[in-house]
Amino acid sequence: MPEYLSPGVYVEEVDAGPRPIAGVSTSTAGMVGVTQRGPTDGKPKLVTNFLEFRTTFGGFLPEPDPAIRDAWAEDPTEGGRWWLFPLAVKGFFDNGGQRLYVKRVASATAQAASGTFGTGLVSAITRDAAAGAKVLELAHLVGFTGADEVKVFRGSDNVEIGTVTITAYDAGKGRVTLGTGLAAEVKAARGDYVQKAPRAATPSLRFSASSPGSWGKAVQVRITPSVSASLPVLPDPNEGPLFVTALAAEAAADATSIVVNAVPGLDPDDLPDDVWVLINERRFQVTVAQPEAGKVTLTFPDSPTHALWKPGLTVRRVRLANAGAGPKLRISGSSRLYEGAAAQLDTGDRLSTLNVVAIEPDDVVTFDADTPAQVFETARLQLVESTVDTRFTDPGGGSVTETFRNLRLVGDAPGTVTGTLASQSRLVRATALDLSTDPAEFPTPATGSWLSLADDGDDAFGGLDVGDFVGTDGGSGKRTGIVALEDIDEVAICAVPGVWAGTVESALVTHCEQLKDRFAVLDPRDGLDIEGIQEFREPFDTKYAALYYPWLVVNDPSTGKFVEVPPSGHVIGIYARTDVERGVHKAPANAVIRGIRSPGGIAQDVTKRHQDLLNPKGINALRFFPNLGQRVWGARTLSSDTSWKYVNVRRLFLFLEESIDEGTQWVVFEPNDESLWALVRQTIANFLTTVWRSGALAGTTADEAFFVQCDRSTMTDDDIANGRLICVIGVAPVFPAEFVIFRIQQKTREPQLV
């Protein structure tokens, strides 16, 4: 009860009446099968079209080796043609399916492909250069010093072109100047690169395919150092003011002093003894005289060589950032850094590698080594991290590429190489072995810059058995096989296409019977005759599954040949299409089968006389009719209970039960009295009225279509005392017009009297 303790205006929300029940989806399917690739752990993955399936799970599977194929295909009781699973998925989407959860099945002995990086320093050439050229443009200068001897390699075959020495660099443009010209031309498109020092075989980082199977041998990985941030170095606070001036008079070549205009800040009383200026991008040490008549004389103690300088040339002071070598610098934007970060200090004439030890107040950063003796405010501190590129070319067509930038090399938290790939990459996972924070010992393959994951990848189809399809229950997110479909409450139709093993199909039926919110479509063995399919059907008696016969004929895009495929994928697609177009109460029959060969898309011809034997036993036929095409011609379950012999009736009740279950959860722990009972009655009656108006229930009025009782007649005092609210619901489903009978008789003409 609300409390009113002081005068005032009180605004309260009041329930307006019964809460609406939303009907659950009935067209979401779940399938379990063998795929080329894709996750084997975690919950089933949702795909909404066949392209998305191929991106996640790969393309069509080739027929396995004859020994493995025959062991499965010729086993009448525990066999299957599991390699046809992708074709069944395609059939689902061809026939109107829109949402499919897929759980990949893999052999327990399958292994993921892998590869290991050593260490070294490699930088790709990013722009072509002719023989004799003395300038190269590189992907990065991380790990270089600016005065390095490097070897140039041809990327196509990793043959050495020659050895050159770097004499100068421009880190911003990735450009280096060489002491001697190139021995031969270099080409970026060929993958040419430079290498500093020999590569070491010491294992640093191991990559493996994200899931087991031989598919991973087609995966390639590249990891390169990258600059995530370039942060300005701040001047020492004791350095005094900045000034920018210009030459007041011409300065002869190699002059030991110059005259500049007096400007604020250019006063020897405000400046330290050690003053440096930039002229034509060169740095000079100067002493500052007292201003006279608006002019100031700057003297060069070192008598440097320089060209003739014209009046008006800019002279700008550059301040020191440190007072001698030491482990500390003030860095603008130091919040971008973190303890243990690798960094490279660019002073303009030298590149130095440093590691961040601590970040202190006032932007002071402490490193693990001393900085150069003179660091100016023009220097930049570059945060060194890594970029991982992956690529995979599907033998069946298509490709997948990924790029992950700004990754920390060390650690396994989010934002690191191992952590990011584990959570985001569809292709690879990484394991740190012996990583160094020194960019000169960066993870590098033995040759080139890309590493193929050529080790260990194996599908191990010889070790695949029916237990892999049934699966195990390791808890939410850790289930496998059929059991994993329990993780997805939205699944309403399920199948294991191409597998007729009794153990697997019994497990699928049991799965549906236990959860009581989904329906299974079973596949028979291929090539069965009329007697064979009747024998195959005999072990089943369930109202939660249906069986369709015979198999279908489709074109396999990977080979261009026609193959027979199990019907379950196509049929479940028809279930989903019918549910969307008409509703779950419409029998999924007398519907055209799409995506099969025309004509001849049904593997065996089923005649009316054949179906006279099959239909009473709950075997749904797939038939061809002239001028009507190839259609599903049956809608019966595998139940011996005639009340549940129709697929649409069983699935209608699954829809009603699940919708009411999810839509009345709010009732739990409410006061169990007449007001609650009335609210429950009205809530369910409103929902069933909507269902009746959609045509799913029989009756000319709502009272004829259903009833809802929830009162003293459905509950005793003992029920109420034990916390039980009992609501009795009755509905009249619509049954399909399976037999359409027209009785025609002769009528004798009777004369009419005028």
Solvent accessible surface area in square Angstrom, and as a share of the most:
residue,aa,sasa,rsa
1,M,221,0.99
2,P,74,0.47
3,E,128,0.58
4,Y,122,0.46
5,L,154,0.77
6,S,68,0.44
7,P,139,0.88
8,G,57,0.55
9,V,143,0.82
10,Y,98,0.37
11,V,140,0.81
12,E,89,0.40
13,E,177,0.79
14,V,129,0.74
15,D,112,0.58
16,A,118,0.91
17,G,26,0.25
18,P,46,0.29
19,R,104,0.38
20,P,124,0.78
21,I,17,0.09
22,A,82,0.64
23,G,42,0.41
24,V,34,0.20
25,S,52,0.33
26,T,19,0.11
27,S,8,0.05
28,T,3,0.02
29,A,0,0.00
30,G,0,0.00
31,M,0,0.00
32,V,0,0.00
33,G,1,0.01
34,V,2,0.01
35,T,2,0.01
36,Q,30,0.13
37,R,8,0.03
38,G,7,0.07
39,P,40,0.25
40,T,37,0.21
41,D,107,0.55
42,G,24,0.23
43,K,96,0.41
44,P,7,0.05
45,K,90,0.38
46,L,74,0.37
47,V,1,0.00
48,T,60,0.35
49,N,70,0.36
50,F,31,0.13
51,L,134,0.67
52,E,62,0.28
53,F,0,0.00
54,R,54,0.20
55,T,45,0.26
56,T,36,0.21
57,F,1,0.01
58,G,0,0.00
59,G,1,0.01
60,F,19,0.08
61,L,18,0.09
62,P,105,0.66
63,E,93,0.42
64,P,16,0.10
65,D,96,0.50
66,P,85,0.53
67,A,82,0.64
68,I,39,0.20
69,R,67,0.25
70,D,49,0.25
71,A,69,0.54
72,W,21,0.07
73,A,7,0.06
74,E,116,0.52
75,D,44,0.23
76,P,76,0.48
77,T,90,0.53
78,E,60,0.27
79,G,0,0.00
80,G,0,0.00
81,R,60,0.22
82,W,2,0.01
83,W,10,0.04
84,L,15,0.08
85,F,1,0.00
86,P,1,0.01
87,L,10,0.05
88,A,0,0.00
89,V,0,0.00
90,K,61,0.26
91,G,2,0.02
92,F,0,0.00
93,F,30,0.13
94,D,49,0.25
95,N,0,0.00
96,G,20,0.19
97,G,7,0.07
98,Q,88,0.39
99,R,78,0.28
100,L,0,0.00
101,Y,34,0.13
102,V,1,0.01
103,K,4,0.02
104,R,11,0.04
105,V,4,0.02
106,A,27,0.21
107,S,7,0.05
108,A,94,0.73
109,T,90,0.52
110,A,17,0.13
111,Q,101,0.45
112,A,32,0.25
113,A,0,0.00
114,S,3,0.02
115,G,3,0.03
116,T,48,0.28
117,F,1,0.00
118,G,9,0.08
119,T,15,0.09
120,G,6,0.06
121,L,3,0.01
122,V,19,0.11
123,S,1,0.01
124,A,38,0.29
125,I,5,0.03
126,T,72,0.42
127,R,149,0.54
128,D,91,0.47
129,A,17,0.13
130,A,68,0.53
131,A,64,0.49
132,G,44,0.42
133,A,29,0.22
134,K,107,0.45
135,V,69,0.40
136,L,3,0.01
137,E,33,0.15
138,L,8,0.04
139,A,60,0.46
140,H,17,0.08
141,L,11,0.06
142,V,1,0.01
143,G,6,0.05
144,F,3,0.01
145,T,61,0.35
146,G,7,0.07
147,A,79,0.61
148,D,6,0.03
149,E,117,0.53
150,V,3,0.02
151,K,86,0.37
152,V,0,0.00
153,F,27,0.11
154,R,72,0.26
155,G,20,0.20
156,S,80,0.51
157,D,73,0.38
158,N,52,0.27
159,V,70,0.40
160,E,76,0.34
161,I,28,0.14
162,G,18,0.17
163,T,65,0.38
164,V,8,0.05
165,T,59,0.34
166,I,3,0.02
167,T,79,0.46
168,A,48,0.37
169,Y,31,0.12
170,D,60,0.31
171,A,24,0.19
172,G,78,0.75
173,K,126,0.53
174,G,8,0.08
175,R,85,0.31
176,V,2,0.01
177,T,55,0.32
178,L,4,0.02
179,G,35,0.34
180,T,85,0.49
181,G,28,0.27
182,L,7,0.03
183,A,77,0.59
184,A,41,0.32
185,E,85,0.38
186,V,1,0.00
187,K,81,0.34
188,A,34,0.26
189,A,110,0.86
190,R,70,0.25
191,G,39,0.37
192,D,0,0.00
193,Y,7,0.02
194,V,1,0.00
195,Q,17,0.08
196,K,47,0.20
197,A,65,0.50
198,P,115,0.73
199,R,45,0.16
200,A,49,0.38
201,A,98,0.76
202,T,68,0.39
203,P,69,0.43
204,S,1,0.01
205,L,0,0.00
206,R,81,0.30
207,F,0,0.00
208,S,32,0.21
209,A,4,0.03
210,S,30,0.20
211,S,4,0.02
212,P,26,0.16
213,G,1,0.01
214,S,51,0.33
215,W,16,0.06
216,G,0,0.00
217,K,98,0.42
218,A,46,0.35
219,V,0,0.00
220,Q,51,0.23
221,V,0,0.00
222,R,66,0.24
223,I,8,0.04
224,T,38,0.22
225,P,8,0.05
226,S,24,0.15
227,V,62,0.36
228,S,21,0.13
229,A,10,0.08
230,S,50,0.32
231,L,13,0.07
232,P,49,0.31
233,V,3,0.02
234,L,41,0.21
235,P,23,0.14
236,D,33,0.17
237,P,101,0.64
238,N,134,0.69
239,E,19,0.08
240,G,30,0.29
241,P,50,0.32
242,L,79,0.39
243,F,4,0.02
244,V,78,0.45
245,T,9,0.05
246,A,24,0.19
247,L,4,0.02
248,A,30,0.24
249,A,48,0.37
250,E,100,0.45
251,A,5,0.04
252,A,62,0.48
253,A,59,0.46
254,D,74,0.39
255,A,23,0.18
256,T,69,0.40
257,S,47,0.30
258,I,4,0.02
259,V,53,0.30
260,V,0,0.00
261,N,57,0.29
262,A,42,0.32
263,V,41,0.23
264,P,126,0.79
265,G,17,0.16
266,L,3,0.02
267,D,45,0.23
268,P,33,0.21
269,D,114,0.59
270,D,83,0.43
271,L,17,0.09
272,P,43,0.27
273,D,137,0.71
274,D,45,0.23
275,V,3,0.02
276,W,34,0.12
277,V,0,0.00
278,L,27,0.13
279,I,0,0.00
280,N,91,0.47
281,E,157,0.70
282,R,114,0.42
283,R,74,0.27
284,F,8,0.03
285,Q,54,0.24
286,V,0,0.00
287,T,68,0.40
288,V,27,0.15
289,A,45,0.35
290,Q,101,0.45
291,P,56,0.35
292,E,132,0.59
293,A,105,0.81
294,G,45,0.43
295,K,83,0.35
296,V,1,0.01
297,T,49,0.29
298,L,0,0.00
299,T,55,0.32
300,F,5,0.02
301,P,72,0.45
302,D,107,0.55
303,S,69,0.44
304,P,28,0.17
305,T,98,0.57
306,H,14,0.06
307,A,68,0.53
308,L,83,0.41
309,W,9,0.03
310,K,123,0.52
311,P,76,0.48
312,G,52,0.50
313,L,45,0.22
314,T,75,0.43
315,V,0,0.00
316,R,80,0.29
317,R,1,0.00
318,V,1,0.01
319,R,45,0.16
320,L,16,0.08
321,A,8,0.06
322,N,12,0.06
323,A,102,0.79
324,G,36,0.34
325,A,62,0.48
326,G,16,0.16
327,P,53,0.34
328,K,94,0.40
329,L,4,0.02
330,R,68,0.25
331,I,0,0.00
332,S,36,0.23
333,G,34,0.33
334,S,7,0.05
335,S,105,0.68
336,R,126,0.46
337,L,9,0.04
338,Y,41,0.15
339,E,128,0.57
340,G,46,0.44
341,A,2,0.01
342,A,14,0.11
343,A,0,0.00
344,Q,1,0.01
345,L,0,0.00
346,D,19,0.10
347,T,12,0.07
348,G,56,0.54
349,D,100,0.52
350,R,132,0.48
351,L,4,0.02
352,S,15,0.09
353,T,54,0.31
354,L,5,0.02
355,N,32,0.17
356,V,3,0.02
357,V,76,0.44
358,A,30,0.23
359,I,63,0.32
360,E,64,0.29
361,P,112,0.70
362,D,117,0.60
363,D,51,0.26
364,V,29,0.17
365,V,0,0.00
366,T,21,0.12
367,F,5,0.02
368,D,80,0.41
369,A,48,0.37
370,D,89,0.46
371,T,4,0.03
372,P,22,0.14
373,A,61,0.48
374,Q,78,0.35
375,V,0,0.00
376,F,6,0.03
377,E,31,0.14
378,T,55,0.32
379,A,2,0.01
380,R,95,0.35
381,L,0,0.00
382,Q,17,0.08
383,L,5,0.03
384,V,10,0.06
385,E,14,0.06
386,S,0,0.00
387,T,18,0.10
388,V,0,0.00
389,D,18,0.09
390,T,2,0.01
391,R,92,0.34
392,F,1,0.00
393,T,92,0.53
394,D,8,0.04
395,P,114,0.72
396,G,46,0.44
397,G,38,0.36
398,G,58,0.55
399,S,75,0.49
400,V,12,0.07
401,T,98,0.57
402,E,20,0.09
403,T,62,0.36
404,F,25,0.10
405,R,166,0.60
406,N,83,0.43
407,L,8,0.04
408,R,103,0.37
409,L,24,0.12
410,V,83,0.48
411,G,39,0.37
412,D,114,0.59
413,A,54,0.42
414,P,131,0.82
415,G,33,0.32
416,T,5,0.03
417,V,0,0.00
418,T,17,0.10
419,G,13,0.13
420,T,9,0.05
421,L,0,0.00
422,A,58,0.45
423,S,88,0.57
424,Q,117,0.52
425,S,5,0.03
426,R,119,0.43
427,L,2,0.01
428,V,0,0.00
429,R,78,0.28
430,A,13,0.10
431,T,78,0.45
432,A,49,0.38
433,L,85,0.42
434,D,88,0.46
435,L,35,0.17
436,S,34,0.22
437,T,54,0.31
438,D,53,0.28
439,P,3,0.02
440,A,37,0.29
441,E,85,0.38
442,F,10,0.04
443,P,2,0.02
444,T,8,0.05
445,P,6,0.04
446,A,88,0.68
447,T,83,0.48
448,G,12,0.11
449,S,32,0.21
450,W,58,0.20
451,L,28,0.14
452,S,49,0.32
453,L,0,0.00
454,A,64,0.50
455,D,72,0.37
456,D,76,0.39
457,G,6,0.06
458,D,69,0.36
459,D,29,0.15
460,A,20,0.15
461,F,47,0.20
462,G,63,0.60
463,G,39,0.37
464,L,10,0.05
465,D,74,0.38
466,V,33,0.19
467,G,39,0.37
468,D,30,0.15
469,F,1,0.00
470,V,34,0.20
471,G,13,0.12
472,T,92,0.53
473,D,90,0.46
474,G,48,0.46
475,G,29,0.28
476,S,80,0.52
477,G,18,0.18
478,K,150,0.64
479,R,35,0.13
480,T,53,0.31
481,G,1,0.01
482,I,3,0.01
483,V,33,0.19
484,A,0,0.00
485,L,0,0.00
486,E,72,0.32
487,D,24,0.12
488,I,16,0.08
489,D,75,0.39
490,E,99,0.44
491,V,1,0.01
492,A,13,0.10
493,I,0,0.00
494,C,0,0.00
495,A,0,0.00
496,V,8,0.05
497,P,2,0.01
498,G,0,0.00
499,V,1,0.01
500,W,2,0.01
501,A,0,0.00
502,G,30,0.29
503,T,63,0.37
504,V,0,0.00
505,E,4,0.02
506,S,58,0.37
507,A,24,0.18
508,L,2,0.01
509,V,13,0.08
510,T,60,0.35
511,H,15,0.07
512,C,0,0.00
513,E,62,0.28
514,Q,134,0.60
515,L,56,0.28
516,K,117,0.50
517,D,20,0.11
518,R,3,0.01
519,F,0,0.00
520,A,0,0.00
521,V,1,0.01
522,L,1,0.01
523,D,2,0.01
524,P,0,0.00
525,R,60,0.22
526,D,26,0.13
527,G,58,0.55
528,L,29,0.14
529,D,84,0.43
530,I,20,0.10
531,E,120,0.54
532,G,15,0.15
533,I,0,0.00
534,Q,27,0.12
535,E,120,0.54
536,F,31,0.13
537,R,30,0.11
538,E,128,0.58
539,P,108,0.68
540,F,24,0.10
541,D,92,0.47
542,T,7,0.04
543,K,65,0.27
544,Y,12,0.05
545,A,0,0.00
546,A,0,0.00
547,L,0,0.00
548,Y,0,0.00
549,Y,6,0.02
550,P,1,0.01
551,W,3,0.01
552,L,0,0.00
553,V,10,0.06
554,V,8,0.05
555,N,64,0.33
556,D,13,0.07
557,P,70,0.44
558,S,60,0.39
559,T,83,0.48
560,G,52,0.50
561,K,139,0.59
562,F,104,0.43
563,V,43,0.25
564,E,75,0.34
565,V,0,0.00
566,P,0,0.00
567,P,0,0.00
568,S,0,0.00
569,G,0,0.00
570,H,2,0.01
571,V,1,0.01
572,I,0,0.00
573,G,0,0.00
574,I,0,0.00
575,Y,0,0.00
576,A,1,0.01
577,R,21,0.08
578,T,12,0.07
579,D,17,0.09
580,V,86,0.50
581,E,117,0.53
582,R,148,0.54
583,G,16,0.15
584,V,12,0.07
585,H,28,0.13
586,K,54,0.23
587,A,10,0.08
588,P,1,0.01
589,A,17,0.13
590,N,86,0.44
591,A,16,0.12
592,V,62,0.35
593,I,7,0.04
594,R,111,0.41
595,G,42,0.40
596,I,21,0.11
597,R,92,0.33
598,S,95,0.61
599,P,104,0.66
600,G,36,0.34
601,G,0,0.00
602,I,21,0.11
603,A,29,0.22
604,Q,52,0.23
605,D,109,0.57
606,V,5,0.03
607,T,57,0.33
608,K,133,0.56
609,R,202,0.74
610,H,62,0.28
611,Q,15,0.07
612,D,79,0.41
613,L,95,0.47
614,L,0,0.00
615,N,18,0.09
616,P,93,0.58
617,K,96,0.41
618,G,4,0.04
619,I,0,0.00
620,N,0,0.00
621,A,0,0.00
622,L,0,0.00
623,R,29,0.11
624,F,99,0.41
625,F,35,0.15
626,P,97,0.61
627,N,157,0.81
628,L,93,0.46
629,G,26,0.25
630,Q,13,0.06
631,R,44,0.16
632,V,0,0.00
633,W,83,0.29
634,G,9,0.08
635,A,9,0.07
636,R,27,0.10
637,T,3,0.02
638,L,0,0.00
639,S,19,0.12
640,S,88,0.57
641,D,68,0.35
642,T,102,0.60
643,S,70,0.45
644,W,48,0.17
645,K,59,0.25
646,Y,18,0.07
647,V,0,0.00
648,N,3,0.02
649,V,3,0.01
650,R,5,0.02
651,R,7,0.03
652,L,1,0.01
653,F,41,0.17
654,L,11,0.06
655,F,31,0.13
656,L,7,0.03
657,E,80,0.36
658,E,25,0.11
659,S,0,0.00
660,I,27,0.14
661,D,73,0.38
662,E,83,0.37
663,G,18,0.17
664,T,24,0.14
665,Q,104,0.46
666,W,45,0.16
667,V,20,0.12
668,V,90,0.52
669,F,201,0.84
670,E,75,0.34
671,P,95,0.60
672,N,41,0.21
673,D,57,0.30
674,E,102,0.46
675,S,81,0.52
676,L,13,0.06
677,W,4,0.01
678,A,44,0.34
679,L,53,0.26
680,V,5,0.03
681,R,75,0.27
682,Q,85,0.38
683,T,1,0.01
684,I,5,0.03
685,A,27,0.21
686,N,66,0.34
687,F,13,0.05
688,L,0,0.00
689,T,29,0.17
690,T,91,0.53
691,V,11,0.06
692,W,51,0.18
693,R,186,0.68
694,S,70,0.45
695,G,36,0.34
696,A,3,0.03
697,L,7,0.03
698,A,41,0.32
699,G,33,0.32
700,T,115,0.67
701,T,66,0.38
702,A,27,0.21
703,D,131,0.68
704,E,103,0.46
705,A,1,0.01
706,F,23,0.09
707,F,99,0.41
708,V,23,0.13
709,Q,83,0.37
710,C,0,0.00
711,D,50,0.26
712,R,133,0.49
713,S,91,0.59
714,T,22,0.13
715,M,5,0.02
716,T,83,0.48
717,D,103,0.53
718,D,85,0.44
719,D,19,0.10
720,I,43,0.22
721,A,88,0.68
722,N,89,0.45
723,G,64,0.61
724,R,105,0.38
725,L,53,0.26
726,I,62,0.31
727,C,36,0.21
728,V,64,0.37
729,I,59,0.30
730,G,16,0.16
731,V,28,0.16
732,A,34,0.27
733,P,19,0.12
734,V,41,0.24
735,F,120,0.50
736,P,33,0.21
737,A,88,0.68
738,E,55,0.24
739,F,131,0.55
740,V,101,0.58
741,I,116,0.59
742,F,168,0.70
743,R,215,0.79
744,I,158,0.80
745,Q,161,0.72
746,Q,180,0.80
747,K,175,0.74
748,T,113,0.65
749,R,202,0.74
750,E,121,0.54
751,P,108,0.68
752,Q,152,0.68
753,L,179,0.89
754,V,195,1.12
